[in-house]
Structures are given as structure tokens and as C-alpha cells.
Amino acid sequence: MDFFSTETPIIGMVHLPPLPGSPGFEGDRDEIRARLLEDAAALESGGVDGIMLENFGDAPFYPDRVPRHVVADVAALAGTLRENVSIPFGVNILRNDVQSALGIAAATDGAFVRVNVHTGARLTDQGLVEGMAHETVRLRDQLDTDVAILADIDVKHSAPLAERSHDEVVGELVERGGADGIIVSGTGTGEAVDTTVLEAVVNARDARGLDAPVLIGSGVTPETAPELLSVADGAIVGTALKEDGKTTNPVDEAAVERLVASVR
């Protein structure tokens, strides 16, 4: 991930409020845009290395492709983000619409996307979610873009259909699935990662000689970040950077500064 200015990037989350068409939408696109700009400014000023844009407020989530109006709204917001920050950003379309995320990132100069299920399948609250690596990687080639694909392993809020070794899954994600990076998360939003799992994934990556960074996808705090980032290559952080540590609250610039300072 040479688009970051550091070898251990901290990616801060912009959790979008409910978008038009979702049950929680409150009828004001301007307010959503204002919140985006406030959160992004606090993240960049606080010192993060990148930003992840996500339609977090759109629960209950579609299991795969989202409607066209969701893509349009996120694309417009991604364009606004690009015009107002100087650090790399990426896109995640929940629950697993990486094709739309990839198209948005390619169109707005995004650097990366996150995909919850890239290969294999997981049991989730949206039902069975299956990986679409064969479509995603081909679409990236068709769009002639170098947007990086960051793929979860054992993604949060899900369960495996069968137990498999981390070595097998890491190999499938990167060697067969074409992922550029691997994300290791806890069991849910804001939940700490199991360090034994994190170490197992890093060891599997190293044993296979793969050039794919391993990122932490949830639960990082100023207290845990130094130890975790001595193992992982970076982190995606949301809840710990919010006012009062609540995921749906605005970004707290002082909290961003505390976390960044803990690992710099």
C-alpha cells in the first residue's frame, strides 16, 4: 500500500448516517454532507493516514448489491470527500457490494475498497453471504484501475460455515482471490481482535511469502494500538475515535490525536 506515507497506516472511519431510502433517513442530504466534512476534517487534522467511507447507517443491510440510489449518493459523497482531504480514502458498501465500492473508488480517485466476504462464504444476519472475487478482480481490470482490495478474513458479525485453517484462507484470499491486503477483526463493531488469530494470520502470510499487509479491522484503542501494531501492518479505527466512544457519534479530534500519538 504505497499510497500511504507510513508503513503502519491508521485509517479512520467516516460512518455515514442513514442515506435516502434507508429506514433511518431523516430527510436532509445537506446534513449528511456536513457531517461527512466535519468527520473527515477531524480525522485528517488529528493525524490519520487514510479515511474509509462506509454506509454504516443503512441497516438493515442488503446482502450483496445495493440499489442504484445508494451507489449514487455514496459516489456523490466520495467526490465531496476527495475535494476536501489530501490523504488517501477508500470505500466500503455494506454488506458486501464491493463491485459498487470499486466503481465509486475508481470514479472518485479512491485508493482502496474493503470487502467483507471476498472468497468463500459466511453466515450473517443478512443470510448466507458469498464471495465474488471472480467478478471483483475482473471488474477492476475492466475499469483499468489500481484500487487496492482489502479483504476481511472471518469478518465481524458473521460465522463460518466450516472450520478451516488460517493458512488455507489466507492463501485463497491473496493467491487465488487476488486480494491486496487482509483485515482481521473482532466479533463485532468496536470489539477487540483476538491476538492469537492476528498472529496466526500474520504467520500464515509470512509462511507463504505473500506481499499483503495485514490490517486490524476493529477494537483498536490508544491503549492497545502499540502492541497490536507491533504485529499488524496497520489498522482501521472507528469507535475509539468517536465522541464518548460511541460508533454513531461524530469524530472527536482529540481522540484521534491520542490514538495517533500512541503509535507514532
C-alpha atoms as an extended CHARMM CRD file, in Angstrom:
* protein
*
       264  EXT
         1         1  MET       CA              0.0000000000        0.0000000000        0.0000000000  PROA      1               0.0000000000
         2         2  ASP       CA              2.4880000000        2.5460000000       -1.1990000000  PROA      2               0.0000000000
         3         3  PHE       CA             -0.2290000000        5.2260000000       -1.4030000000  PROA      3               0.0000000000
         4         4  PHE       CA              0.1970000000        5.7620000000        2.3560000000  PROA      4               0.0000000000
         5         5  SER       CA              3.0300000000        7.8860000000        3.7350000000  PROA      5               0.0000000000
         6         6  THR       CA              3.8180000000        5.4100000000        6.5240000000  PROA      6               0.0000000000
         7         7  GLU       CA              4.4190000000        1.6710000000        6.7470000000  PROA      7               0.0000000000
         8         8  THR       CA              1.8240000000        1.2690000000        9.5250000000  PROA      8               0.0000000000
         9         9  PRO       CA             -1.1550000000        3.3900000000        8.4380000000  PROA      9               0.0000000000
        10        10  ILE       CA             -4.0720000000        4.3320000000       10.6520000000  PROA      10              0.0000000000
        11        11  ILE       CA             -7.2880000000        4.5200000000        8.5960000000  PROA      11              0.0000000000
        12        12  GLY       CA            -10.0950000000        6.4400000000       10.2820000000  PROA      12              0.0000000000
        13        13  MET       CA            -13.7460000000        5.6470000000        9.6740000000  PROA      13              0.0000000000
        14        14  VAL       CA            -16.3780000000        8.0150000000        8.3350000000  PROA      14              0.0000000000
        15        15  HSD       CA            -19.5750000000        6.1920000000        9.2970000000  PROA      15              0.0000000000
        16        16  LEU       CA            -22.2480000000        7.7880000000        7.1210000000  PROA      16              0.0000000000
        17        17  PRO       CA            -25.6600000000        8.4110000000        8.7210000000  PROA      17              0.0000000000
        18        18  PRO       CA            -28.6730000000        6.6790000000        7.1470000000  PROA      18              0.0000000000
        19        19  LEU       CA            -28.8550000000        7.5430000000        3.4590000000  PROA      19              0.0000000000
        20        20  PRO       CA            -32.0090000000        8.2490000000        1.4190000000  PROA      20              0.0000000000
        21        21  GLY       CA            -34.0630000000        5.0750000000        1.0440000000  PROA      21              0.0000000000
        22        22  SER       CA            -32.9270000000        3.5170000000        4.3300000000  PROA      22              0.0000000000
        23        23  PRO       CA            -35.2850000000        3.3100000000        7.3500000000  PROA      23              0.0000000000
        24        24  GLY       CA            -33.3620000000        5.8240000000        9.4590000000  PROA      24              0.0000000000
        25        25  PHE       CA            -33.0090000000        8.5660000000        6.8380000000  PROA      25              0.0000000000
        26        26  GLU       CA            -34.0920000000       11.9030000000        8.3070000000  PROA      26              0.0000000000
        27        27  GLY       CA            -34.6980000000       13.7340000000        5.0380000000  PROA      27              0.0000000000
        28        28  ASP       CA            -31.6780000000       16.0280000000        4.8500000000  PROA      28              0.0000000000
        29        29  ARG       CA            -28.8830000000       15.3040000000        2.3620000000  PROA      29              0.0000000000
        30        30  ASP       CA            -27.1600000000       18.5660000000        3.3040000000  PROA      30              0.0000000000
        31        31  GLU       CA            -26.8340000000       17.3940000000        6.9010000000  PROA      31              0.0000000000
        32        32  ILE       CA            -25.2470000000       14.1300000000        5.7550000000  PROA      32              0.0000000000
        33        33  ARG       CA            -22.7440000000       16.0810000000        3.6480000000  PROA      33              0.0000000000
        34        34  ALA       CA            -21.9790000000       18.4460000000        6.5410000000  PROA      34              0.0000000000
        35        35  ARG       CA            -21.3780000000       15.5190000000        8.8970000000  PROA      35              0.0000000000
        36        36  LEU       CA            -19.0740000000       13.8950000000        6.3270000000  PROA      36              0.0000000000
        37        37  LEU       CA            -16.9860000000       17.0540000000        6.0500000000  PROA      37              0.0000000000
        38        38  GLU       CA            -16.7910000000       17.5490000000        9.8200000000  PROA      38              0.0000000000
        39        39  ASP       CA            -15.7260000000       13.9540000000       10.4770000000  PROA      39              0.0000000000
        40        40  ALA       CA            -13.2120000000       13.9220000000        7.6200000000  PROA      40              0.0000000000
        41        41  ALA       CA            -11.6630000000       17.2180000000        8.7590000000  PROA      41              0.0000000000
        42        42  ALA       CA            -11.3130000000       15.9410000000       12.3290000000  PROA      42              0.0000000000
        43        43  LEU       CA             -9.7050000000       12.7190000000       11.1320000000  PROA      43              0.0000000000
        44        44  GLU       CA             -7.2060000000       14.4450000000        8.8590000000  PROA      44              0.0000000000
        45        45  SER       CA             -6.3620000000       17.1670000000       11.3850000000  PROA      45              0.0000000000
        46        46  GLY       CA             -5.9590000000       14.5110000000       14.0760000000  PROA      46              0.0000000000
        47        47  GLY       CA             -3.2920000000       12.7780000000       12.0130000000  PROA      47              0.0000000000
        48        48  VAL       CA             -4.7500000000        9.6300000000       10.4340000000  PROA      48              0.0000000000
        49        49  ASP       CA             -3.1400000000        8.3570000000        7.2450000000  PROA      49              0.0000000000
        50        50  GLY       CA             -6.3280000000        7.4970000000        5.3720000000  PROA      50              0.0000000000
        51        51  ILE       CA            -10.1250000000        7.5040000000        5.5580000000  PROA      51              0.0000000000
        52        52  MET       CA            -12.6760000000        4.7400000000        4.9740000000  PROA      52              0.0000000000
        53        53  LEU       CA            -16.1200000000        5.8850000000        3.7960000000  PROA      53              0.0000000000
        54        54  GLU       CA            -18.9070000000        3.4580000000        4.7470000000  PROA      54              0.0000000000
        55        55  ASN       CA            -22.7210000000        3.4310000000        4.5950000000  PROA      55              0.0000000000
        56        56  PHE       CA            -22.8640000000        2.3600000000        8.2470000000  PROA      56              0.0000000000
        57        57  GLY       CA            -26.2740000000        3.8980000000        8.9040000000  PROA      57              0.0000000000
        58        58  ASP       CA            -28.0960000000        1.9130000000        6.2330000000  PROA      58              0.0000000000
        59        59  ALA       CA            -29.0750000000       -1.0670000000        8.3950000000  PROA      59              0.0000000000
        60        60  PRO       CA            -30.6700000000       -3.4750000000        7.7720000000  PROA      60              0.0000000000
        61        61  PHE       CA            -28.1350000000       -4.0570000000        5.0300000000  PROA      61              0.0000000000
        62        62  TYR       CA            -28.6330000000       -5.6260000000        1.6260000000  PROA      62              0.0000000000
        63        63  PRO       CA            -26.5850000000       -8.8590000000        1.4690000000  PROA      63              0.0000000000
        64        64  ASP       CA            -24.9350000000       -8.0310000000       -1.8600000000  PROA      64              0.0000000000
        65        65  ARG       CA            -25.8490000000       -5.4200000000       -4.4920000000  PROA      65              0.0000000000
        66        66  VAL       CA            -27.3670000000       -2.2090000000       -3.1390000000  PROA      66              0.0000000000
        67        67  PRO       CA            -29.9100000000       -0.1520000000       -5.1160000000  PROA      67              0.0000000000
        68        68  ARG       CA            -28.7220000000        2.3950000000       -7.6730000000  PROA      68              0.0000000000
        69        69  HSD       CA            -29.7120000000        5.3460000000       -5.4960000000  PROA      69              0.0000000000
        70        70  VAL       CA            -27.3350000000        4.1760000000       -2.7450000000  PROA      70              0.0000000000
        71        71  VAL       CA            -24.4650000000        3.9910000000       -5.2360000000  PROA      71              0.0000000000
        72        72  ALA       CA            -25.3340000000        7.4800000000       -6.4940000000  PROA      72              0.0000000000
        73        73  ASP       CA            -25.4150000000        9.0040000000       -3.0130000000  PROA      73              0.0000000000
        74        74  VAL       CA            -22.1710000000        7.3840000000       -1.8710000000  PROA      74              0.0000000000
        75        75  ALA       CA            -20.4570000000        8.3600000000       -5.1280000000  PROA      75              0.0000000000
        76        76  ALA       CA            -21.5120000000       11.9900000000       -4.6370000000  PROA      76              0.0000000000
        77        77  LEU       CA            -20.2450000000       11.9260000000       -1.0560000000  PROA      77              0.0000000000
        78        78  ALA       CA            -16.9880000000       10.2730000000       -2.1200000000  PROA      78              0.0000000000
        79        79  GLY       CA            -16.4750000000       13.0660000000       -4.6470000000  PROA      79              0.0000000000
        80        80  THR       CA            -17.0380000000       15.6320000000       -1.9070000000  PROA      80              0.0000000000
        81        81  LEU       CA            -14.5510000000       13.8090000000        0.2920000000  PROA      81              0.0000000000
        82        82  ARG       CA            -11.9300000000       13.7780000000       -2.4690000000  PROA      82              0.0000000000
        83        83  GLU       CA            -12.2730000000       17.5380000000       -2.9150000000  PROA      83              0.0000000000
        84        84  ASN       CA            -11.7660000000       18.2440000000        0.7800000000  PROA      84              0.0000000000
        85        85  VAL       CA             -8.9880000000       15.9320000000        2.0220000000  PROA      85              0.0000000000
        86        86  SER       CA             -5.4250000000       15.3820000000        0.9120000000  PROA      86              0.0000000000
        87        87  ILE       CA             -4.9750000000       11.8710000000        2.3310000000  PROA      87              0.0000000000
        88        88  PRO       CA             -5.9820000000        8.5950000000        0.6070000000  PROA      88              0.0000000000
        89        89  PHE       CA             -9.5080000000        7.3160000000        1.0980000000  PROA      89              0.0000000000
        90        90  GLY       CA            -11.3860000000        4.1050000000        0.4460000000  PROA      90              0.0000000000
        91        91  VAL       CA            -14.9750000000        2.8830000000        0.2030000000  PROA      91              0.0000000000
        92        92  ASN       CA            -16.9350000000        0.0730000000        1.8400000000  PROA      92              0.0000000000
        93        93  ILE       CA            -20.5270000000       -0.6190000000        0.7340000000  PROA      93              0.0000000000
        94        94  LEU       CA            -22.2560000000       -2.8110000000        3.3040000000  PROA      94              0.0000000000
        95        95  ARG       CA            -22.9380000000       -5.5740000000        3.4350000000  PROA      95              0.0000000000
        96        96  ASN       CA            -20.8660000000       -6.9280000000        0.5920000000  PROA      96              0.0000000000
        97        97  ASP       CA            -21.2770000000       -4.7970000000       -2.5240000000  PROA      97              0.0000000000
        98        98  VAL       CA            -17.6220000000       -4.4800000000       -3.4520000000  PROA      98              0.0000000000
        99        99  GLN       CA            -18.4590000000       -4.0450000000       -7.1390000000  PROA      99              0.0000000000
       100       100  SER       CA            -20.2330000000       -0.7600000000       -6.3560000000  PROA      100             0.0000000000
       101       101  ALA       CA            -17.4810000000        0.2600000000       -3.9320000000  PROA      101             0.0000000000
       102       102  LEU       CA            -14.8630000000       -0.4210000000       -6.5880000000  PROA      102             0.0000000000
       103       103  GLY       CA            -16.7430000000        1.5950000000       -9.1980000000  PROA      103             0.0000000000
       104       104  ILE       CA            -17.1380000000        4.5210000000       -6.8000000000  PROA      104             0.0000000000
       105       105  ALA       CA            -13.4680000000        4.4360000000       -5.7920000000  PROA      105             0.0000000000
       106       106  ALA       CA            -12.3130000000        4.2690000000       -9.4080000000  PROA      106             0.0000000000
       107       107  ALA       CA            -14.5360000000        7.1970000000      -10.3920000000  PROA      107             0.0000000000
       108       108  THR       CA            -13.5350000000        9.4380000000       -7.4680000000  PROA      108             0.0000000000
       109       109  ASP       CA             -9.8080000000        8.6620000000       -7.1940000000  PROA      109             0.0000000000
       110       110  GLY       CA            -10.2270000000        6.4310000000       -4.1620000000  PROA      110             0.0000000000
       111       111  ALA       CA             -7.2090000000        4.3110000000       -3.2570000000  PROA      111             0.0000000000
       112       112  PHE       CA             -8.8100000000        1.1760000000       -1.7990000000  PROA      112             0.0000000000
       113       113  VAL       CA            -12.0020000000       -0.7270000000       -1.0310000000  PROA      113             0.0000000000
       114       114  ARG       CA            -12.9530000000       -3.0640000000        1.7770000000  PROA      114             0.0000000000
       115       115  VAL       CA            -14.8090000000       -6.2900000000        1.0640000000  PROA      115             0.0000000000
       116       116  ASN       CA            -16.3120000000       -8.2770000000        3.9230000000  PROA      116             0.0000000000
       117       117  VAL       CA            -16.5190000000      -11.6290000000        2.0980000000  PROA      117             0.0000000000
       118       118  HSD       CA            -14.1320000000      -11.8590000000       -0.8460000000  PROA      118             0.0000000000
       119       119  THR       CA            -13.7770000000      -15.6280000000       -1.1330000000  PROA      119             0.0000000000
       120       120  GLY       CA            -15.7410000000      -18.4750000000        0.4450000000  PROA      120             0.0000000000
       121       121  ALA       CA            -18.9920000000      -17.8190000000        2.2970000000  PROA      121             0.0000000000
       122       122  ARG       CA            -20.1320000000      -16.6390000000        5.7330000000  PROA      122             0.0000000000
       123       123  LEU       CA            -23.3740000000      -16.8980000000        7.7100000000  PROA      123             0.0000000000
       124       124  THR       CA            -24.5410000000      -13.3910000000        8.6480000000  PROA      124             0.0000000000
       125       125  ASP       CA            -27.6610000000      -11.5340000000        9.7620000000  PROA      125             0.0000000000
       126       126  GLN       CA            -28.2670000000      -10.9580000000        6.0280000000  PROA      126             0.0000000000
       127       127  GLY       CA            -28.2380000000      -14.7140000000        5.4690000000  PROA      127             0.0000000000
       128       128  LEU       CA            -25.5560000000      -16.5180000000        3.5040000000  PROA      128             0.0000000000
       129       129  VAL       CA            -23.0620000000      -14.0370000000        2.0320000000  PROA      129             0.0000000000
       130       130  GLU       CA            -20.8130000000      -15.4210000000       -0.6870000000  PROA      130             0.0000000000
       131       131  GLY       CA            -17.5520000000      -14.0750000000       -2.0200000000  PROA      131             0.0000000000
       132       132  MET       CA            -17.4240000000      -12.7100000000       -5.5560000000  PROA      132             0.0000000000
       133       133  ALA       CA            -13.6780000000      -12.4400000000       -6.1170000000  PROA      133             0.0000000000
       134       134  HSD       CA            -14.0660000000      -13.6920000000       -9.6810000000  PROA      134             0.0000000000
       135       135  GLU       CA            -16.2620000000      -10.6850000000      -10.5190000000  PROA      135             0.0000000000
       136       136  THR       CA            -14.4120000000       -8.1160000000       -8.4360000000  PROA      136             0.0000000000
       137       137  VAL       CA            -10.9340000000       -8.7140000000       -9.8170000000  PROA      137             0.0000000000
       138       138  ARG       CA            -12.2080000000       -8.8470000000      -13.4050000000  PROA      138             0.0000000000
       139       139  LEU       CA            -14.1450000000       -5.6120000000      -12.8860000000  PROA      139             0.0000000000
       140       140  ARG       CA            -11.0080000000       -3.9150000000      -11.6110000000  PROA      140             0.0000000000
       141       141  ASP       CA             -9.2050000000       -4.9230000000      -14.7940000000  PROA      141             0.0000000000
       142       142  GLN       CA            -12.1090000000       -3.7210000000      -16.9370000000  PROA      142             0.0000000000
       143       143  LEU       CA            -12.0770000000       -0.3410000000      -15.1920000000  PROA      143             0.0000000000
       144       144  ASP       CA             -8.3090000000       -0.1100000000      -15.7150000000  PROA      144             0.0000000000
       145       145  THR       CA             -7.7920000000        0.9750000000      -12.1110000000  PROA      145             0.0000000000
       146       146  ASP       CA             -5.2760000000        0.0630000000       -9.4290000000  PROA      146             0.0000000000
       147       147  VAL       CA             -7.6840000000        0.4360000000       -6.4860000000  PROA      147             0.0000000000
       148       148  ALA       CA             -6.4550000000       -1.9220000000       -3.7570000000  PROA      148             0.0000000000
       149       149  ILE       CA             -8.7660000000       -4.6860000000       -2.4860000000  PROA      149             0.0000000000
       150       150  LEU       CA             -8.6240000000       -5.0970000000        1.3030000000  PROA      150             0.0000000000
       151       151  ALA       CA            -10.4260000000       -8.3220000000        2.2110000000  PROA      151             0.0000000000
       152       152  ASP       CA            -11.6730000000       -9.4810000000        5.5860000000  PROA      152             0.0000000000
       153       153  ILE       CA            -10.8400000000      -12.8740000000        6.9980000000  PROA      153             0.0000000000
       154       154  ASP       CA            -13.5130000000      -14.1510000000        9.4250000000  PROA      154             0.0000000000
       155       155  VAL       CA            -15.3320000000      -10.8260000000        9.1320000000  PROA      155             0.0000000000
       156       156  LYS       CA            -17.1490000000       -9.4560000000       12.1770000000  PROA      156             0.0000000000
       157       157  HSD       CA            -20.8830000000      -10.0770000000       12.6360000000  PROA      157             0.0000000000
       158       158  SER       CA            -20.6190000000      -13.4530000000       10.8970000000  PROA      158             0.0000000000
       159       159  ALA       CA            -19.8240000000      -17.1240000000       11.4050000000  PROA      159             0.0000000000
       160       160  PRO       CA            -18.0250000000      -19.6730000000        9.2170000000  PROA      160             0.0000000000
       161       161  LEU       CA            -19.9110000000      -22.5000000000        7.5580000000  PROA      161             0.0000000000
       162       162  ALA       CA            -16.9970000000      -24.8350000000        8.3220000000  PROA      162             0.0000000000
       163       163  GLU       CA            -13.8070000000      -24.5240000000       10.3070000000  PROA      163             0.0000000000
       164       164  ARG       CA            -10.7410000000      -24.0460000000        8.1140000000  PROA      164             0.0000000000
       165       165  SER       CA             -7.1470000000      -23.1650000000        8.8640000000  PROA      165             0.0000000000
       166       166  HSD       CA             -5.9840000000      -19.5770000000        8.6090000000  PROA      166             0.0000000000
       167       167  ASP       CA             -3.2410000000      -20.7430000000        6.2780000000  PROA      167             0.0000000000
       168       168  GLU       CA             -5.8170000000      -22.0690000000        3.8030000000  PROA      168             0.0000000000
       169       169  VAL       CA             -7.9920000000      -18.9690000000        3.9090000000  PROA      169             0.0000000000
       170       170  VAL       CA             -5.0670000000      -16.5350000000        3.6560000000  PROA      170             0.0000000000
       171       171  GLY       CA             -3.8240000000      -18.4170000000        0.6070000000  PROA      171             0.0000000000
       172       172  GLU       CA             -7.2410000000      -18.3040000000       -1.0280000000  PROA      172             0.0000000000
       173       173  LEU       CA             -7.7760000000      -14.6070000000       -0.3320000000  PROA      173             0.0000000000
       174       174  VAL       CA             -4.4560000000      -13.4910000000       -1.8060000000  PROA      174             0.0000000000
       175       175  GLU       CA             -3.1600000000      -16.2060000000       -4.1420000000  PROA      175             0.0000000000
       176       176  ARG       CA             -6.4630000000      -17.3180000000       -5.6600000000  PROA      176             0.0000000000
       177       177  GLY       CA             -8.7010000000      -14.3350000000       -4.8690000000  PROA      177             0.0000000000
       178       178  GLY       CA             -6.3140000000      -11.5410000000       -5.7850000000  PROA      178             0.0000000000
       179       179  ALA       CA             -6.7470000000       -9.5270000000       -2.5800000000  PROA      179             0.0000000000
       180       180  ASP       CA             -4.0750000000       -6.8980000000       -1.8980000000  PROA      180             0.0000000000
       181       181  GLY       CA             -4.4660000000       -6.8400000000        1.8830000000  PROA      181             0.0000000000
       182       182  ILE       CA             -6.0580000000       -8.8390000000        4.7020000000  PROA      182             0.0000000000
       183       183  ILE       CA             -8.2480000000       -7.4560000000        7.5010000000  PROA      183             0.0000000000
       184       184  VAL       CA             -8.5570000000       -9.1820000000       10.8770000000  PROA      184             0.0000000000
       185       185  SER       CA            -11.4420000000       -8.0600000000       13.1270000000  PROA      185             0.0000000000
       186       186  GLY       CA            -13.1150000000       -8.8890000000       16.4010000000  PROA      186             0.0000000000
       187       187  THR       CA            -16.5790000000      -10.4100000000       16.5830000000  PROA      187             0.0000000000
       188       188  GLY       CA            -18.4190000000       -7.1100000000       16.1780000000  PROA      188             0.0000000000
       189       189  THR       CA            -18.0970000000       -3.3730000000       15.6230000000  PROA      189             0.0000000000
       190       190  GLY       CA            -15.6740000000       -1.9430000000       18.1740000000  PROA      190             0.0000000000
       191       191  GLU       CA            -14.7850000000       -5.3990000000       19.5150000000  PROA      191             0.0000000000
       192       192  ALA       CA            -11.1250000000       -6.1860000000       20.1380000000  PROA      192             0.0000000000
       193       193  VAL       CA             -9.3110000000       -8.5570000000       17.8280000000  PROA      193             0.0000000000
       194       194  ASP       CA             -8.1460000000      -11.9180000000       19.1630000000  PROA      194             0.0000000000
       195       195  THR       CA             -4.3640000000      -11.5330000000       19.2150000000  PROA      195             0.0000000000
       196       196  THR       CA             -3.8420000000      -15.2580000000       18.6730000000  PROA      196             0.0000000000
       197       197  VAL       CA             -5.8750000000      -15.0400000000       15.4630000000  PROA      197             0.0000000000
       198       198  LEU       CA             -3.9880000000      -11.9260000000       14.3840000000  PROA      198             0.0000000000
       199       199  GLU       CA             -0.6530000000      -13.6680000000       14.9290000000  PROA      199             0.0000000000
       200       200  ALA       CA             -1.8590000000      -16.7850000000       13.1000000000  PROA      200             0.0000000000
       201       201  VAL       CA             -2.8740000000      -14.7360000000       10.0550000000  PROA      201             0.0000000000
       202       202  VAL       CA              0.4260000000      -12.8410000000       10.0020000000  PROA      202             0.0000000000
       203       203  ASN       CA              2.3430000000      -16.1120000000       10.3580000000  PROA      203             0.0000000000
       204       204  ALA       CA              0.3410000000      -17.6880000000        7.5140000000  PROA      204             0.0000000000
       205       205  ARG       CA              1.0270000000      -14.6740000000        5.3080000000  PROA      205             0.0000000000
       206       206  ASP       CA              4.7400000000      -14.8080000000        6.0950000000  PROA      206             0.0000000000
       207       207  ALA       CA              4.9890000000      -18.5770000000        5.6470000000  PROA      207             0.0000000000
       208       208  ARG       CA              3.5450000000      -18.2380000000        2.1510000000  PROA      208             0.0000000000
       209       209  GLY       CA              5.8460000000      -15.3440000000        1.3330000000  PROA      209             0.0000000000
       210       210  LEU       CA              2.9430000000      -13.0820000000        0.3860000000  PROA      210             0.0000000000
       211       211  ASP       CA              3.3030000000       -9.3430000000       -0.1060000000  PROA      211             0.0000000000
       212       212  ALA       CA             -0.0330000000       -8.4620000000        1.5020000000  PROA      212             0.0000000000
       213       213  PRO       CA             -0.3550000000       -6.2020000000        4.5640000000  PROA      213             0.0000000000
       214       214  VAL       CA             -2.4290000000       -7.4340000000        7.4970000000  PROA      214             0.0000000000
       215       215  LEU       CA             -4.6720000000       -4.7420000000        8.9930000000  PROA      215             0.0000000000
       216       216  ILE       CA             -6.7170000000       -4.7520000000       12.1890000000  PROA      216             0.0000000000
       217       217  GLY       CA            -10.3750000000       -4.0450000000       11.4480000000  PROA      217             0.0000000000
       218       218  SER       CA            -11.9600000000       -3.3370000000       14.8300000000  PROA      218             0.0000000000
       219       219  GLY       CA            -11.4160000000       -2.6370000000       18.5090000000  PROA      219             0.0000000000
       220       220  VAL       CA             -8.1570000000       -0.6800000000       18.3700000000  PROA      220             0.0000000000
       221       221  THR       CA             -7.6980000000        1.8620000000       21.2010000000  PROA      221             0.0000000000
       222       222  PRO       CA             -4.8080000000        4.1050000000       22.2860000000  PROA      222             0.0000000000
       223       223  GLU       CA             -4.0350000000        1.5460000000       24.9840000000  PROA      223             0.0000000000
       224       224  THR       CA             -3.9250000000       -1.4860000000       22.6890000000  PROA      224             0.0000000000
       225       225  ALA       CA             -2.6120000000        0.0920000000       19.4880000000  PROA      225             0.0000000000
       226       226  PRO       CA              1.1430000000       -0.0490000000       20.2470000000  PROA      226             0.0000000000
       227       227  GLU       CA              1.1530000000       -3.7870000000       20.9480000000  PROA      227             0.0000000000
       228       228  LEU       CA             -1.2300000000       -4.6590000000       18.1190000000  PROA      228             0.0000000000
       229       229  LEU       CA              0.7180000000       -2.6400000000       15.5650000000  PROA      229             0.0000000000
       230       230  SER       CA              3.9060000000       -4.3940000000       16.5590000000  PROA      230             0.0000000000
       231       231  VAL       CA              2.2550000000       -7.4310000000       14.9270000000  PROA      231             0.0000000000
       232       232  ALA       CA             -0.0890000000       -5.9730000000       12.2800000000  PROA      232             0.0000000000
       233       233  ASP       CA              0.8080000000       -3.6100000000        9.4350000000  PROA      233             0.0000000000
       234       234  GLY       CA             -1.9170000000       -1.0470000000       10.0930000000  PROA      234             0.0000000000
       235       235  ALA       CA             -5.3980000000       -0.5380000000       11.4850000000  PROA      235             0.0000000000
       236       236  ILE       CA             -8.8720000000        0.6580000000       10.5360000000  PROA      236             0.0000000000
       237       237  VAL       CA            -10.3010000000        2.5520000000       13.5230000000  PROA      237             0.0000000000
       238       238  GLY       CA            -13.8060000000        3.8660000000       14.0840000000  PROA      238             0.0000000000
       239       239  THR       CA            -15.4200000000        3.6000000000       17.5090000000  PROA      239             0.0000000000
       240       240  ALA       CA            -12.3680000000        4.6780000000       19.5210000000  PROA      240             0.0000000000
       241       241  LEU       CA            -12.2160000000        7.9360000000       17.5400000000  PROA      241             0.0000000000
       242       242  LYS       CA            -15.8020000000        8.9890000000       18.2490000000  PROA      242             0.0000000000
       243       243  GLU       CA            -17.2170000000       11.2590000000       20.9370000000  PROA      243             0.0000000000
       244       244  ASP       CA            -17.7930000000        9.2250000000       24.1160000000  PROA      244             0.0000000000
       245       245  GLY       CA            -16.6150000000        6.1010000000       22.2640000000  PROA      245             0.0000000000
       246       246  LYS       CA            -19.9960000000        5.6240000000       20.5540000000  PROA      246             0.0000000000
       247       247  THR       CA            -19.7970000000        4.4520000000       16.9420000000  PROA      247             0.0000000000
       248       248  THR       CA            -22.5960000000        6.6640000000       15.6080000000  PROA      248             0.0000000000
       249       249  ASN       CA            -21.3110000000        9.8600000000       17.2590000000  PROA      249             0.0000000000
       250       250  PRO       CA            -19.1970000000       12.4800000000       15.4550000000  PROA      250             0.0000000000
       251       251  VAL       CA            -15.4310000000       12.0680000000       15.2830000000  PROA      251             0.0000000000
       252       252  ASP       CA            -13.5820000000       13.5190000000       18.2750000000  PROA      252             0.0000000000
       253       253  GLU       CA            -10.3730000000       15.1500000000       17.0150000000  PROA      253             0.0000000000
       254       254  ALA       CA             -8.7380000000       14.8880000000       20.4370000000  PROA      254             0.0000000000
       255       255  ALA       CA             -9.4230000000       11.1390000000       20.4760000000  PROA      255             0.0000000000
       256       256  VAL       CA             -7.8490000000       10.8550000000       17.0150000000  PROA      256             0.0000000000
       257       257  GLU       CA             -4.7540000000       12.6900000000       18.2390000000  PROA      257             0.0000000000
       258       258  ARG       CA             -4.4650000000       10.4000000000       21.2890000000  PROA      258             0.0000000000
       259       259  LEU       CA             -4.6060000000        7.2560000000       19.1940000000  PROA      259             0.0000000000
       260       260  VAL       CA             -2.1760000000        8.5210000000       16.5640000000  PROA      260             0.0000000000
       261       261  ALA       CA              0.2450000000        9.6860000000       19.2660000000  PROA      261             0.0000000000
       262       262  SER       CA              0.1860000000        6.2250000000       20.8580000000  PROA      262             0.0000000000
       263       263  VAL       CA              1.7770000000        4.6530000000       17.7770000000  PROA      263             0.0000000000
       264       264  ARG       CA              3.9920000000        7.4140000000       16.3970000000  PROA      264             0.0000000000
